[in-house]
Amino acid sequence: MRPAGQRESGAAEAEKGGRSDGRAVGKGAQGAPFSRAGGGPNPLASQPVEFIGSFPDAGMRLEPSLPEIAFIGRSNVGKSSLINALLGRPGMARVSSSPGKTTLLNFYRLPSLYLVDLPGYGFARASKTDRAGYRKLIHSYLRSRQTLSGIVWLLDIRHDPSKEDREMQALLIESRRPVLAVLTKSDKLSRATAAARQRELAETLQLRNDQVEMTSSRSATGIAELAQSVLAAAQGENP
């Protein structure tokens, strides 16, 4: 994966509607997309995984140093359930009936990468001080983490992007990191409706179709494909 701005600035290329290699870039794109999966089983479910810990500081050091793939989304988007589905371990990431439980940086180590569960945003019941603290931690991690290789941005397929989602997209563009937009809870819609919503949201967010994947942690739709995309991103593969 190639972060935006290493040739011409990402914003300038987006405005031109193209790249020097001839592939189109949407205005909402952040660098090269994750490599798209070619089918097959979930490669993460069979790998050993260990919960490393929860950290309040984006500058902490981990040993060994490995590529990191971060997961970010609104507090009720189903982030913990999706991580559990990817890892093939239902109880690894804590799933709560109350959103907003993830308040620190949670690290899960696999042989070749770390999965990082970032605090959810848009949780209205948190105090103003707490929300400011979560926002500062997220911003610091996305802007400064040298080992961050890609970001999985979760969005509920049933809803249009909220004000908080738009603010997060602006931060993701600013971070100049490769991003894959992942639509959760596709099982809540019919197959035809979900496919239409995927196209609509890609257009709304000004992302290419290959920067958007549809998933469901309940039905396992798209889980194996997303796991393959995550693994490829950690390995630095381009589509």
C-alpha positions as CSV (number, residue, x, y, z in Angstrom):
1,M,0.0,0.0,0.0
2,R,1.3,3.4,-0.9
3,P,0.2,6.4,1.3
4,A,-1.0,9.5,-0.6
5,G,1.4,12.3,-1.3
6,Q,4.6,10.4,-2.1
7,R,4.5,11.5,-5.7
8,E,2.2,14.4,-6.1
9,S,0.1,15.4,-3.1
10,G,-2.9,13.2,-2.6
11,A,-5.3,16.1,-2.7
12,A,-3.8,17.4,-6.0
13,E,-4.1,14.0,-7.6
14,A,-7.7,13.6,-6.4
15,E,-8.6,17.0,-7.9
16,K,-7.2,15.9,-11.2
17,G,-9.3,12.7,-11.0
18,G,-6.4,10.4,-11.6
19,R,-3.0,9.1,-10.7
20,S,0.3,8.8,-12.5
21,D,-0.3,5.1,-12.9
22,G,-3.5,5.7,-14.7
23,R,-5.9,4.4,-12.0
24,A,-8.7,6.8,-11.0
25,V,-8.8,8.2,-7.5
26,G,-11.9,9.5,-5.8
27,K,-11.8,12.7,-3.9
28,G,-12.4,10.8,-0.7
29,A,-9.5,8.4,-1.2
30,Q,-6.7,8.2,1.2
31,G,-3.7,6.6,-0.6
32,A,-3.9,3.3,-2.4
33,P,-6.8,1.0,-1.3
34,F,-6.2,-2.3,0.4
35,S,-5.5,-5.2,-1.9
36,R,-8.9,-6.8,-2.7
37,A,-9.3,-10.5,-1.8
38,G,-9.5,-13.2,-4.3
39,G,-11.7,-15.6,-2.4
40,G,-10.8,-18.5,0.0
41,P,-11.0,-19.0,3.8
42,N,-10.4,-16.5,6.5
43,P,-6.5,-16.4,6.9
44,L,-6.7,-14.8,10.3
45,A,-9.0,-17.3,12.0
46,S,-6.3,-20.0,12.0
47,Q,-3.5,-17.8,13.3
48,P,-2.5,-17.5,17.0
49,V,-3.6,-14.2,18.5
50,E,-2.9,-12.6,21.9
51,F,-4.4,-9.6,23.6
52,I,-1.4,-7.4,24.4
53,G,-3.2,-4.8,26.5
54,S,-5.0,-1.4,26.6
55,F,-3.0,1.8,26.4
56,P,-3.8,5.5,26.9
57,D,-0.8,6.7,25.0
58,A,-0.4,6.7,21.2
59,G,3.4,6.9,21.6
60,M,4.0,3.6,23.5
61,R,6.4,1.1,22.0
62,L,5.7,-2.5,21.4
63,E,8.0,-5.5,21.0
64,P,8.3,-6.8,18.4
65,S,7.6,-3.8,16.2
66,L,5.0,-5.0,13.6
67,P,2.7,-3.3,11.1
68,E,-0.6,-2.1,12.7
69,I,-4.0,-2.2,11.2
70,A,-6.4,0.1,13.1
71,F,-10.2,-0.2,13.3
72,I,-12.2,2.9,13.8
73,G,-16.0,3.7,13.7
74,R,-18.9,5.1,15.6
75,S,-19.5,3.6,19.1
76,N,-22.5,1.5,17.9
77,V,-21.2,0.3,14.5
78,G,-20.3,-3.2,15.6
79,K,-16.5,-2.9,15.8
80,S,-15.9,-5.5,18.5
81,S,-18.2,-8.0,16.9
82,L,-16.4,-7.5,13.6
83,I,-12.9,-8.0,15.1
84,N,-14.1,-11.2,16.9
85,A,-15.4,-12.5,13.5
86,L,-12.1,-11.7,11.8
87,L,-10.1,-13.4,14.5
88,G,-12.5,-16.4,14.7
89,R,-12.7,-16.0,18.4
90,P,-16.1,-14.8,19.7
91,G,-14.9,-13.5,23.1
92,M,-11.6,-11.9,22.1
93,A,-12.8,-8.3,21.9
94,R,-15.4,-7.4,24.5
95,V,-18.9,-6.9,23.0
96,S,-21.2,-4.8,25.2
97,S,-24.9,-3.9,24.9
98,S,-23.9,-0.4,25.8
99,P,-21.8,1.5,23.2
100,G,-18.7,3.5,24.1
101,K,-16.9,0.9,26.2
102,T,-13.7,1.0,24.2
103,T,-11.9,4.1,25.7
104,L,-8.2,3.1,25.2
105,L,-6.0,1.7,22.4
106,N,-6.6,-2.1,22.5
107,F,-3.8,-4.2,20.8
108,Y,-4.2,-7.8,19.5
109,R,-1.0,-9.4,18.3
110,L,-0.9,-11.9,15.4
111,P,2.3,-13.4,13.9
112,S,2.8,-10.6,11.3
113,L,0.7,-7.7,12.6
114,Y,-1.2,-6.0,15.3
115,L,-4.9,-5.3,15.1
116,V,-5.7,-2.1,17.0
117,D,-9.2,-1.3,18.3
118,L,-9.5,2.4,18.6
119,P,-12.1,4.2,20.8
120,G,-15.5,4.7,19.1
121,Y,-16.5,8.2,18.3
122,G,-19.9,9.9,18.5
123,F,-21.0,8.5,21.8
124,A,-23.4,11.1,23.1
125,R,-23.6,9.8,26.7
126,A,-20.0,10.3,27.4
127,S,-19.1,13.5,29.2
128,K,-17.6,16.4,27.2
129,T,-14.3,15.9,28.9
130,D,-14.3,12.2,28.1
131,R,-15.2,12.8,24.5
132,A,-12.4,15.3,24.2
133,G,-10.0,12.8,25.6
134,Y,-11.0,10.0,23.2
135,R,-10.7,12.4,20.3
136,K,-7.3,13.5,21.3
137,L,-6.1,9.9,21.7
138,I,-7.5,8.9,18.2
139,H,-6.0,12.0,16.5
140,S,-2.6,11.4,18.1
141,Y,-2.6,7.8,17.0
142,L,-3.7,8.4,13.4
143,R,-1.4,11.3,12.9
144,S,1.8,10.1,14.6
145,R,1.9,6.3,14.7
146,Q,4.8,5.3,12.5
147,T,3.9,1.6,12.4
148,L,0.3,2.2,11.3
149,S,0.0,0.5,7.9
150,G,-3.7,0.9,7.2
151,I,-7.1,1.9,8.7
152,V,-10.3,0.0,8.5
153,W,-13.1,2.6,8.8
154,L,-16.4,1.1,9.8
155,L,-19.8,2.5,8.8
156,D,-23.3,1.1,9.3
157,I,-24.6,0.2,5.9
158,R,-28.1,1.2,6.9
159,H,-27.3,4.9,7.6
160,D,-25.9,7.8,5.7
161,P,-22.7,9.2,7.1
162,S,-23.2,11.3,10.2
163,K,-21.6,14.6,11.1
164,E,-19.1,12.6,13.2
165,D,-18.4,10.3,10.3
166,R,-17.6,13.3,8.0
167,E,-15.3,14.7,10.6
168,M,-13.5,11.3,10.8
169,Q,-13.2,11.2,7.1
170,A,-11.5,14.6,7.1
171,L,-9.1,13.3,9.7
172,L,-8.4,10.2,7.7
173,I,-7.6,12.3,4.7
174,E,-5.3,14.5,6.8
175,S,-3.5,11.4,8.2
176,R,-2.6,10.4,4.6
177,R,-2.9,6.7,5.6
178,P,-4.4,4.0,3.3
179,V,-8.0,3.4,4.3
180,L,-10.6,0.8,3.6
181,A,-14.3,1.7,4.3
182,V,-16.1,-1.3,5.6
183,L,-19.9,-1.4,5.8
184,T,-21.2,-3.4,8.7
185,K,-24.5,-5.1,9.5
186,S,-25.3,-6.0,5.9
187,D,-27.4,-8.9,7.2
188,K,-30.0,-6.3,8.2
189,L,-30.8,-5.6,4.5
190,S,-31.7,-7.8,1.5
191,R,-28.9,-8.7,-0.8
192,A,-30.1,-6.3,-3.5
193,T,-30.6,-3.4,-1.1
194,A,-27.2,-4.0,0.5
195,A,-25.5,-3.9,-2.9
196,A,-27.3,-0.7,-3.8
197,R,-26.4,0.9,-0.5
198,Q,-22.7,-0.1,-1.1
199,R,-22.8,1.8,-4.4
200,E,-24.6,4.8,-2.9
201,L,-22.2,5.1,0.1
202,A,-19.1,4.8,-2.2
203,E,-20.5,7.7,-4.2
204,T,-21.5,9.8,-1.2
205,L,-18.0,9.4,0.4
206,Q,-16.3,9.9,-3.0
207,L,-14.5,6.6,-2.8
208,R,-13.7,4.2,-5.5
209,N,-15.7,0.9,-5.4
210,D,-12.5,-1.0,-4.5
211,Q,-12.2,1.1,-1.3
212,V,-15.5,-0.1,0.1
213,E,-16.2,-3.6,1.4
214,M,-19.5,-5.0,2.7
215,T,-19.6,-7.2,5.8
216,S,-21.7,-8.8,8.5
217,S,-20.3,-10.4,11.6
218,R,-23.6,-12.2,12.1
219,S,-23.8,-13.9,8.7
220,A,-20.0,-13.9,8.0
221,T,-20.6,-12.0,4.7
222,G,-17.3,-10.5,3.6
223,I,-15.4,-11.6,6.7
224,A,-12.9,-13.8,4.9
225,E,-12.4,-11.2,2.2
226,L,-11.8,-8.5,4.7
227,A,-9.3,-10.7,6.6
228,Q,-7.4,-11.2,3.4
229,S,-7.4,-7.5,2.7
230,V,-6.1,-6.8,6.2
231,L,-3.3,-9.3,5.9
232,A,-2.3,-8.0,2.5
233,A,-2.2,-4.4,3.8
234,A,0.0,-5.4,6.7
235,Q,2.4,-7.0,4.1
236,G,2.5,-3.8,2.1
237,E,0.8,-5.2,-1.0
238,N,-0.8,-2.9,-3.6
239,P,-3.8,-3.9,-5.7
